[in-house]
Each structure stands twice: as C-alpha cells, then as structure tokens.
Amino acid sequence: MEEEKQTMMIDRIEGNAELKKSVRMMLDSRRMTHSLLLVGEEGLGAGFAARCVAADYLYPAGGAPAEALLRGECCRAVGKPGDRDSGRVETGIVREAISITGMGSGGRYLVSQVKAMRTEIFNTSLSAEGRAVLLYHVERMNEESANALLKVMEEPPEGVLFIMTADSLAGVLPTIRSRCISFAVAPVSPESCARYCTARGVEKKDAALYSELFDGHIGTVLAAARDEDRRALVEQALTLAKAAQARDSYAAAVLLAGYEKDKAGATALLADFRAAAAAGVQGSKHSPVQGETARKALGLADTAIWHLSTQVNPKITLSVLAAKFRTL
C-alpha cells in the first residue's frame, strides 16, 4: 500500500494545488532552488504561503518553531529612512528566519535593511536545516535596494533560501525576477474561502458575507472578520451600497461627509464599496446593490478612487460621487 504523505505546513494553504505540489517535490528531493517568488494580489495570502514554505524548509518535522514561524515570530531587518547606517536585525523567536518589509515612504525598501540582512546571514551560523529570508512586497524595491539584494542572491551562503512575495509579477524589477522561480497564488472560491475562515473561528454568517464581497481573498476576509474597525468600515460600505441601490444621494452624502478630511479612510471605504458593487455584478445575494445599478456603481467607485489618488480635493470627489447616485 502506498505510504501516506506526511502533513506539511504548505498543506495549510487553501487551494493552490499546483503550487503545493511543486514546492512539495522540491522539498522532498532537497533540491530547493535558492530563490522563490510568490505572486498574488493583496489579501490572497502570499505572505502566509511564504511562511509555510519557510517552515517546511527549516523544520521538516514541524513542531513549535514551525508554528512560531507561521505566526511571523522571526527576526526582522529594520532601518530608519534617511539613515544608511541604521540597518540592524532584531532577534525574534525563530532565529533561523529573517523577514523584511519595506519601511520607507509608501512601504519602500531601505537599502540599510537589505544590507543588515546580508551581514547577518554571512556572519552567523545556526543549527537548523538552513536559513530562510522572507521578503514581502518586493515590487517596492528600488534599484539600489535590489542591487544590494542581488549581491547575496548571486552567491548565497550554503543553505539560505530566499522567499519573496509580490502583488504582481510586472511590478518586480527584471534583475530580481530573472533569478527566481515564480509561482502564482490564486484565489479560492467564495465557498472554499468561507469554509476555511469558519474553521479558523470566523462566524459562519460573516465568513459567507466577506468571502463573497472579497472574492475568495482569504487574508482580506480574516482581517475584516477579526478587526472591529475593519468590520465597521465594511458595514459603512454596505450602507453606501444600499444607498446606491435606492439611488439615495442624500444618504450617500451624509455618510461620505465624514470622510471629507480623511483621504486614506475614504479610499479604504470606497475600495470596500467597490467590492460590494463587484459582488452585485456577479449576482451575490450578500450585496445590497445588484444588476445594472451595481455595474454603474462599480464605475463610479473606480472613478472616485482614481480622483482620490490624484490632487483632486477629497470633499469635491465625494460630493460628486454622492450626487451621481441619482443617476444609477
């Protein structure tokens, strides 16, 4: 009888059978490439998938260190914007893994962070299968930080695995992209997403609602369900969607007035409103706005979000949006 496959951390990734199969084969044969790039838009769980791969690479038998790594309790390479000598590695529970998330403006990588990581992995020797370096959102690297990374990627120390994530492959600098094996992290069906999130403590009703609103983006659903402020924002987006369905520009204007001085908050609200409209276009019973009205609302949301990203006054943008609810 065929031997049952050992349960691995990557088995906790929902869906994505081809990704898991490929990584399993590389891990089982111990022929893992030294650089992986996991590509998936925000909320799909590319970061979680990266930690699963790192945990299986470093701790094939699983256990407490692997669980800690999945929770992100590893070392961190940090630095201060404008200070090229500020880079250092903060010690975490899992010393064999180092994570880097950009700390500059807009989440951009600092070259000091990359240099600190590079120094750490060359100058320390630890007792594990190797070292793992987790680099989140590498599309936010500029050429200087990318060049600092390339110096260690081209001739890495023995046993070091670089695992990177990006929202899109096109956003990653070609010099980085060409040195990695890339895998796409795909969304799962809303039904699968709801089951997965319910199994992790999310209320069944909330899991069903958020899974359809956010189209199977597990990370986004979990974040919305577990954060009270995020839940409140979703509720306001749904209220705005109800106003759109009723063509109630007054109700929309009253709600949006609270965001006239909060461009970031308005953008986040409209992103959730857009999600509700998109779900309505697809016929989701959980969306308050449906059919042709949903399609028009989706267009209005896209336009308003674009205007908020430019220098257009947020008050004007939101006032125009509310007025256009009459035409839906």
C-alpha positions as a LaTeX table, in Angstrom:
\begin{tabular}{lrrr}
\hline
Residue & $x$ (\AA) & $y$ (\AA) & $z$ (\AA) \\
\hline
Met1 & 0.00 & 0.00 & 0.00 \\
Glu2 & 1.26 & 3.47 & $-0.90$ \\
Glu3 & 2.72 & 5.32 & 2.07 \\
Glu4 & 0.58 & 8.22 & 3.25 \\
Lys5 & 2.09 & 11.62 & 2.55 \\
Gln6 & 3.42 & 13.49 & 5.56 \\
Thr7 & 1.37 & 16.53 & 6.51 \\
Met8 & 3.33 & 19.69 & 5.85 \\
Met9 & 2.82 & 23.35 & 6.63 \\
Ile10 & 2.10 & 24.07 & 2.96 \\
Asp11 & $-0.94$ & 21.80 & 3.29 \\
Arg12 & $-2.49$ & 24.61 & 5.33 \\
Ile13 & $-2.65$ & 26.76 & 2.21 \\
Glu14 & $-6.18$ & 26.58 & 0.85 \\
Gly15 & $-6.46$ & 25.57 & $-2.80$ \\
Asn16 & $-3.39$ & 26.22 & $-4.99$ \\
Ala17 & $-2.79$ & 22.54 & $-5.66$ \\
Glu18 & $-0.11$ & 23.10 & $-8.31$ \\
Leu19 & 1.88 & 25.45 & $-6.08$ \\
Lys20 & 1.81 & 22.96 & $-3.20$ \\
Lys21 & 2.69 & 20.04 & $-5.46$ \\
Ser22 & 5.72 & 21.81 & $-6.94$ \\
Val23 & 7.03 & 23.00 & $-3.58$ \\
Arg24 & 6.50 & 19.57 & $-2.03$ \\
Met25 & 8.52 & 17.93 & $-4.80$ \\
Met26 & 11.40 & 20.36 & $-4.31$ \\
Leu27 & 11.37 & 19.92 & $-0.55$ \\
Asp28 & 11.10 & 16.14 & $-0.69$ \\
Ser29 & 14.05 & 15.90 & $-3.07$ \\
Arg30 & 16.01 & 18.58 & $-1.15$ \\
Arg31 & 16.59 & 20.26 & $-4.48$ \\
Met32 & 15.01 & 23.51 & $-3.49$ \\
Thr33 & 16.04 & 26.49 & $-5.59$ \\
His34 & 17.62 & 29.27 & $-3.55$ \\
Ser35 & 15.04 & 31.91 & $-4.63$ \\
Leu36 & 11.24 & 31.65 & $-4.82$ \\
Leu37 & 8.81 & 34.40 & $-5.79$ \\
Leu38 & 5.14 & 34.02 & $-4.79$ \\
Val39 & 2.88 & 36.37 & $-6.72$ \\
Gly40 & $-0.63$ & 37.22 & $-5.60$ \\
Glu41 & $-2.59$ & 40.42 & $-5.09$ \\
Glu42 & $-3.14$ & 41.79 & $-1.61$ \\
Gly43 & $-5.28$ & 39.56 & 0.57 \\
Leu44 & $-4.64$ & 36.27 & $-1.22$ \\
Gly45 & $-2.23$ & 35.03 & 1.42 \\
Ala46 & 1.10 & 35.14 & $-0.41$ \\
Gly47 & 2.82 & 36.12 & 2.84 \\
Phe48 & 1.26 & 33.21 & 4.71 \\
Ala49 & 2.24 & 30.86 & 1.88 \\
Ala50 & 5.82 & 32.16 & 2.07 \\
Arg51 & 5.97 & 31.40 & 5.80 \\
Cys52 & 4.57 & 27.91 & 5.19 \\
Val53 & 7.33 & 27.18 & 2.67 \\
Ala54 & 9.98 & 28.58 & 5.02 \\
Ala55 & 8.68 & 26.48 & 7.92 \\
Asp56 & 8.76 & 23.27 & 5.86 \\
Tyr57 & 12.24 & 24.10 & 4.60 \\
Leu58 & 13.70 & 24.83 & 8.03 \\
Tyr59 & 11.71 & 22.38 & 10.15 \\
Pro60 & 10.61 & 19.32 & 8.15 \\
Ala61 & 9.32 & 17.69 & 11.34 \\
Gly62 & 7.17 & 20.69 & 12.21 \\
Gly63 & 6.78 & 21.50 & 15.88 \\
Ala64 & 6.84 & 24.71 & 17.92 \\
Pro65 & 9.45 & 26.57 & 15.81 \\
Ala66 & 7.46 & 25.93 & 12.64 \\
Glu67 & 4.26 & 27.17 & 14.29 \\
Ala68 & 6.04 & 30.28 & 15.54 \\
Leu69 & 7.33 & 30.98 & 12.04 \\
Leu70 & 3.81 & 30.71 & 10.63 \\
Arg71 & 2.78 & 33.39 & 13.11 \\
Gly72 & 5.61 & 35.62 & 11.85 \\
Glu73 & 7.66 & 35.44 & 15.04 \\
Cys74 & 11.03 & 35.59 & 13.32 \\
Cys75 & 13.92 & 38.05 & 13.16 \\
Arg76 & 13.33 & 41.34 & 11.33 \\
Ala77 & 15.68 & 43.50 & 9.29 \\
Val78 & 14.86 & 47.12 & 10.12 \\
Gly79 & 16.24 & 50.56 & 9.38 \\
Lys80 & 15.44 & 54.28 & 9.51 \\
Pro81 & 14.60 & 56.33 & 6.41 \\
Gly82 & 17.41 & 58.70 & 5.53 \\
Asp83 & 19.97 & 56.87 & 7.65 \\
Arg84 & 22.03 & 54.47 & 5.54 \\
Asp85 & 23.85 & 53.10 & 8.60 \\
Ser86 & 20.73 & 52.38 & 10.67 \\
Gly87 & 20.12 & 48.83 & 9.48 \\
Arg88 & 20.04 & 46.05 & 12.05 \\
Val89 & 18.40 & 42.69 & 12.59 \\
Glu90 & 16.02 & 42.42 & 15.53 \\
Thr91 & 16.07 & 39.00 & 17.15 \\
Gly92 & 12.84 & 37.01 & 17.09 \\
Ile93 & 11.71 & 33.68 & 18.50 \\
Val94 & 12.70 & 31.96 & 15.24 \\
Arg95 & 16.33 & 32.92 & 14.73 \\
Glu96 & 16.73 & 30.89 & 11.54 \\
Ala97 & 14.33 & 33.13 & 9.60 \\
Ile98 & 14.64 & 36.83 & 8.81 \\
Ser99 & 11.78 & 38.91 & 7.42 \\
Ile100 & 11.96 & 42.22 & 5.60 \\
Thr101 & 9.06 & 44.57 & 4.97 \\
Gly102 & 9.84 & 47.96 & 3.44 \\
Met103 & 9.99 & 50.78 & 5.99 \\
Gly104 & 10.41 & 53.76 & 3.70 \\
Ser105 & 7.76 & 56.06 & 2.24 \\
Gly106 & 4.93 & 54.02 & 0.73 \\
Gly107 & 6.45 & 50.83 & 2.13 \\
Arg108 & 9.59 & 51.17 & 0.02 \\
Tyr109 & 12.61 & 49.06 & 0.93 \\
Leu110 & 15.55 & 50.76 & 2.58 \\
Val111 & 18.98 & 49.69 & 1.42 \\
Ser112 & 20.05 & 49.63 & 5.08 \\
Gln113 & 17.54 & 46.83 & 5.75 \\
Val114 & 18.89 & 44.68 & 2.93 \\
Lys115 & 22.49 & 45.27 & 3.97 \\
Ala116 & 21.69 & 44.33 & 7.57 \\
Met117 & 20.12 & 41.04 & 6.40 \\
Arg118 & 23.10 & 40.34 & 4.18 \\
Thr119 & 25.57 & 40.87 & 7.02 \\
Glu120 & 23.51 & 38.68 & 9.34 \\
Ile121 & 23.35 & 35.64 & 7.07 \\
Phe122 & 27.04 & 35.79 & 6.20 \\
Asn123 & 28.26 & 36.27 & 9.75 \\
Thr124 & 26.11 & 33.84 & 11.72 \\
Ser125 & 25.81 & 30.08 & 11.75 \\
Leu126 & 22.74 & 28.44 & 13.25 \\
Ser127 & 21.68 & 24.87 & 13.94 \\
Ala128 & 18.82 & 24.16 & 11.52 \\
Glu129 & 18.29 & 22.91 & 8.01 \\
Gly130 & 19.47 & 26.33 & 6.85 \\
Arg131 & 18.32 & 29.93 & 6.83 \\
Ala132 & 15.21 & 31.49 & 5.28 \\
Val133 & 14.87 & 35.12 & 4.25 \\
Leu134 & 11.31 & 36.36 & 3.76 \\
Leu135 & 11.00 & 39.50 & 1.64 \\
Tyr136 & 7.45 & 40.85 & 1.47 \\
His137 & 6.26 & 43.03 & $-1.45$ \\
Val138 & 9.49 & 43.09 & $-3.43$ \\
Glu139 & 7.73 & 45.22 & $-6.05$ \\
Arg140 & 8.50 & 48.04 & $-3.61$ \\
Met141 & 12.24 & 47.70 & $-4.13$ \\
Asn142 & 14.14 & 50.42 & $-5.93$ \\
Glu143 & 17.30 & 49.73 & $-7.92$ \\
Glu144 & 19.62 & 50.47 & $-5.00$ \\
Ser145 & 17.98 & 48.02 & $-2.59$ \\
Ala146 & 17.60 & 45.48 & $-5.42$ \\
Asn147 & 21.30 & 45.70 & $-6.22$ \\
Ala148 & 22.14 & 45.14 & $-2.55$ \\
Leu149 & 19.95 & 42.02 & $-2.61$ \\
Leu150 & 21.44 & 40.75 & $-5.86$ \\
Lys151 & 24.90 & 40.70 & $-4.31$ \\
Val152 & 23.81 & 37.97 & $-1.90$ \\
Met153 & 21.36 & 36.23 & $-4.25$ \\
Glu154 & 24.06 & 35.59 & $-6.84$ \\
Glu155 & 26.35 & 33.81 & $-4.36$ \\
Pro156 & 24.27 & 32.99 & $-1.29$ \\
Pro157 & 25.68 & 31.20 & 1.74 \\
Glu158 & 25.05 & 27.47 & 1.81 \\
Gly159 & 21.52 & 26.56 & 2.87 \\
Val160 & 19.94 & 30.01 & 2.51 \\
Leu161 & 16.51 & 30.17 & 0.87 \\
Phe162 & 15.06 & 33.50 & $-0.28$ \\
Ile163 & 11.26 & 33.56 & $-0.41$ \\
Met164 & 9.72 & 36.71 & $-1.84$ \\
Thr165 & 6.19 & 37.95 & $-2.36$ \\
Ala166 & 4.79 & 40.49 & $-4.78$ \\
Asp167 & 1.37 & 41.80 & $-5.72$ \\
Ser168 & 2.18 & 41.45 & $-9.42$ \\
Leu169 & 4.99 & 39.96 & $-11.45$ \\
Ala170 & 5.19 & 43.02 & $-13.70$ \\
Gly171 & 6.00 & 45.21 & $-10.69$ \\
Val172 & 9.14 & 43.26 & $-9.78$ \\
Leu173 & 12.42 & 44.54 & $-11.18$ \\
Pro174 & 13.67 & 42.25 & $-14.01$ \\
Thr175 & 17.01 & 41.75 & $-12.24$ \\
Ile176 & 15.20 & 40.17 & $-9.28$ \\
Arg177 & 12.52 & 38.37 & $-11.30$ \\
Ser178 & 15.03 & 36.60 & $-13.53$ \\
Arg179 & 16.76 & 34.96 & $-10.56$ \\
Cys180 & 13.64 & 33.40 & $-9.07$ \\
Ile181 & 11.27 & 30.56 & $-9.74$ \\
Ser182 & 7.85 & 32.21 & $-9.71$ \\
Phe183 & 4.52 & 30.77 & $-8.57$ \\
Ala184 & 1.10 & 32.38 & $-8.67$ \\
Val185 & $-1.00$ & 32.37 & $-5.50$ \\
Ala186 & $-4.58$ & 32.09 & $-6.73$ \\
Pro187 & $-7.85$ & 32.99 & $-5.00$ \\
Val188 & $-10.13$ & 30.18 & $-3.94$ \\
Ser189 & $-13.88$ & 30.03 & $-4.48$ \\
Pro190 & $-16.02$ & 32.04 & $-2.04$ \\
Glu191 & $-17.41$ & 28.75 & $-0.75$ \\
Ser192 & $-13.95$ & 27.34 & $-0.03$ \\
Cys193 & $-12.88$ & 30.63 & 1.48 \\
Ala194 & $-15.90$ & 30.65 & 3.80 \\
Arg195 & $-15.22$ & 27.08 & 4.96 \\
Tyr196 & $-11.55$ & 27.85 & 5.59 \\
Cys197 & $-12.31$ & 31.01 & 7.60 \\
Thr198 & $-15.15$ & 29.38 & 9.56 \\
Ala199 & $-12.73$ & 26.63 & 10.59 \\
Arg200 & $-10.49$ & 29.38 & 11.99 \\
Gly201 & $-13.11$ & 30.89 & 14.24 \\
Val202 & $-14.92$ & 33.34 & 11.98 \\
Glu203 & $-18.69$ & 33.39 & 12.45 \\
Lys204 & $-20.37$ & 31.42 & 9.67 \\
Lys205 & $-22.55$ & 34.35 & 8.58 \\
Asp206 & $-19.61$ & 36.75 & 8.48 \\
Ala207 & $-17.45$ & 34.22 & 6.63 \\
Ala208 & $-20.10$ & 33.79 & 3.93 \\
Leu209 & $-20.62$ & 37.55 & 3.55 \\
Tyr210 & $-16.97$ & 38.56 & 3.47 \\
Ser211 & $-15.94$ & 35.65 & 1.24 \\
Glu212 & $-18.31$ & 36.83 & $-1.47$ \\
Leu213 & $-17.54$ & 40.51 & $-1.00$ \\
Phe214 & $-13.81$ & 39.89 & $-1.23$ \\
Asp215 & $-13.97$ & 37.17 & $-3.88$ \\
Gly216 & $-12.13$ & 34.39 & $-2.08$ \\
His217 & $-9.27$ & 36.54 & $-0.74$ \\
Ile218 & $-8.70$ & 34.65 & 2.49 \\
Gly219 & $-6.33$ & 37.16 & 4.06 \\
Thr220 & $-8.74$ & 40.03 & 3.47 \\
Val221 & $-11.65$ & 38.04 & 4.90 \\
Leu222 & $-9.74$ & 37.10 & 8.05 \\
Ala223 & $-8.58$ & 40.69 & 8.54 \\
Ala224 & $-12.11$ & 42.04 & 8.12 \\
Ala225 & $-13.60$ & 39.49 & 10.50 \\
Arg226 & $-11.02$ & 39.92 & 13.26 \\
Asp227 & $-10.69$ & 43.70 & 13.40 \\
Glu228 & $-13.57$ & 45.79 & 14.79 \\
Asp229 & $-12.56$ & 48.92 & 12.88 \\
Arg230 & $-12.33$ & 46.93 & 9.66 \\
Arg231 & $-15.76$ & 45.38 & 10.29 \\
Ala232 & $-17.23$ & 48.82 & 10.88 \\
Leu233 & $-15.77$ & 50.04 & 7.59 \\
Val234 & $-17.34$ & 47.12 & 5.73 \\
Glu235 & $-20.71$ & 47.92 & 7.31 \\
Gln236 & $-20.44$ & 51.51 & 6.13 \\
Ala237 & $-19.56$ & 50.32 & 2.64 \\
Leu238 & $-22.64$ & 48.09 & 2.64 \\
Thr239 & $-24.77$ & 51.03 & 3.82 \\
Leu240 & $-23.37$ & 53.06 & 0.92 \\
Ala241 & $-24.22$ & 50.19 & $-1.42$ \\
Lys242 & $-27.82$ & 50.23 & $-0.12$ \\
Ala243 & $-27.96$ & 53.95 & $-0.88$ \\
Ala244 & $-26.71$ & 53.24 & $-4.39$ \\
Gln245 & $-29.42$ & 50.64 & $-4.97$ \\
Ala246 & $-32.06$ & 53.12 & $-3.71$ \\
Arg247 & $-30.49$ & 56.00 & $-5.72$ \\
Asp248 & $-30.42$ & 57.90 & $-2.43$ \\
Ser249 & $-27.86$ & 60.62 & $-2.97$ \\
Tyr250 & $-28.76$ & 62.35 & 0.32 \\
Ala251 & $-27.95$ & 59.25 & 2.42 \\
Ala252 & $-24.73$ & 58.84 & 0.45 \\
Ala253 & $-23.77$ & 62.49 & 1.00 \\
Val254 & $-24.37$ & 62.25 & 4.76 \\
Leu255 & $-22.22$ & 59.12 & 5.05 \\
Leu256 & $-19.42$ & 60.40 & 2.81 \\
Ala257 & $-19.26$ & 63.77 & 4.59 \\
Gly258 & $-17.50$ & 62.03 & 7.47 \\
Tyr259 & $-14.57$ & 61.24 & 5.17 \\
Glu260 & $-14.03$ & 64.64 & 3.55 \\
Lys261 & $-10.87$ & 65.27 & 5.59 \\
Asp262 & $-9.68$ & 61.66 & 5.59 \\
Lys263 & $-8.37$ & 60.72 & 2.16 \\
Ala264 & $-6.95$ & 57.36 & 3.31 \\
Gly265 & $-10.18$ & 56.45 & 5.09 \\
Ala266 & $-12.26$ & 57.50 & 2.09 \\
Thr267 & $-10.11$ & 55.39 & $-0.22$ \\
Ala268 & $-10.49$ & 52.36 & 2.04 \\
Leu269 & $-14.27$ & 52.89 & 2.28 \\
Leu270 & $-14.62$ & 53.16 & $-1.49$ \\
Ala271 & $-12.50$ & 50.06 & $-2.00$ \\
Asp272 & $-15.00$ & 48.11 & 0.11 \\
Phe273 & $-17.91$ & 49.81 & $-1.67$ \\
Arg274 & $-16.33$ & 48.74 & $-4.94$ \\
Ala275 & $-16.09$ & 45.16 & $-3.64$ \\
Ala276 & $-19.79$ & 45.21 & $-2.77$ \\
Ala277 & $-20.65$ & 46.53 & $-6.23$ \\
Ala278 & $-18.47$ & 43.91 & $-7.92$ \\
Ala279 & $-20.17$ & 41.18 & $-5.90$ \\
Gly280 & $-23.51$ & 42.57 & $-7.00$ \\
Val281 & $-22.47$ & 42.46 & $-10.65$ \\
Gln282 & $-21.74$ & 38.75 & $-10.12$ \\
Gly283 & $-25.17$ & 38.23 & $-8.60$ \\
Ser284 & $-24.11$ & 37.72 & $-4.98$ \\
Lys285 & $-27.12$ & 37.62 & $-2.68$ \\
His286 & $-24.97$ & 39.27 & 0.01 \\
Ser287 & $-24.54$ & 42.52 & $-1.92$ \\
Pro288 & $-27.16$ & 45.26 & $-1.36$ \\
Val289 & $-26.67$ & 46.59 & $-4.90$ \\
Gln290 & $-27.50$ & 44.43 & $-7.89$ \\
Gly291 & $-27.55$ & 44.16 & $-11.67$ \\
Glu292 & $-27.13$ & 47.23 & $-13.85$ \\
Thr293 & $-27.13$ & 49.51 & $-10.82$ \\
Ala294 & $-24.20$ & 47.54 & $-9.41$ \\
Arg295 & $-22.32$ & 47.86 & $-12.69$ \\
Lys296 & $-22.76$ & 51.63 & $-12.74$ \\
Ala297 & $-21.83$ & 51.88 & $-9.05$ \\
Leu298 & $-18.64$ & 49.96 & $-9.80$ \\
Gly299 & $-17.69$ & 52.53 & $-12.42$ \\
Leu300 & $-18.41$ & 55.41 & $-10.03$ \\
Ala301 & $-16.26$ & 53.79 & $-7.34$ \\
Asp302 & $-13.34$ & 53.32 & $-9.73$ \\
Thr303 & $-13.53$ & 56.96 & $-10.84$ \\
Ala304 & $-13.72$ & 58.28 & $-7.29$ \\
Ile305 & $-10.81$ & 56.13 & $-6.13$ \\
Trp306 & $-8.73$ & 57.39 & $-9.04$ \\
His307 & $-9.56$ & 61.02 & $-8.20$ \\
Leu308 & $-8.60$ & 60.45 & $-4.58$ \\
Ser309 & $-5.21$ & 59.15 & $-5.74$ \\
Thr310 & $-4.57$ & 62.46 & $-7.54$ \\
Gln311 & $-4.61$ & 66.02 & $-6.26$ \\
Val312 & $-8.39$ & 66.42 & $-6.56$ \\
Asn313 & $-9.94$ & 67.77 & $-3.36$ \\
Pro314 & $-11.49$ & 64.82 & $-1.43$ \\
Lys315 & $-14.55$ & 66.89 & $-0.49$ \\
Ile316 & $-15.29$ & 67.62 & $-4.15$ \\
Thr317 & $-14.70$ & 64.00 & $-5.15$ \\
Leu318 & $-17.08$ & 62.64 & $-2.50$ \\
Ser319 & $-19.73$ & 65.30 & $-3.15$ \\
Val320 & $-19.74$ & 64.50 & $-6.87$ \\
Leu321 & $-19.94$ & 60.79 & $-6.13$ \\
Ala322 & $-22.96$ & 61.24 & $-3.86$ \\
Ala323 & $-24.73$ & 63.42 & $-6.42$ \\
Lys324 & $-24.24$ & 60.81 & $-9.12$ \\
Phe325 & $-26.17$ & 58.25 & $-7.07$ \\
Arg326 & $-29.34$ & 59.86 & $-8.52$ \\
Thr327 & $-28.36$ & 58.62 & $-11.99$ \\
Leu328 & $-27.80$ & 54.98 & $-11.07$ \\
\hline
\end{tabular}
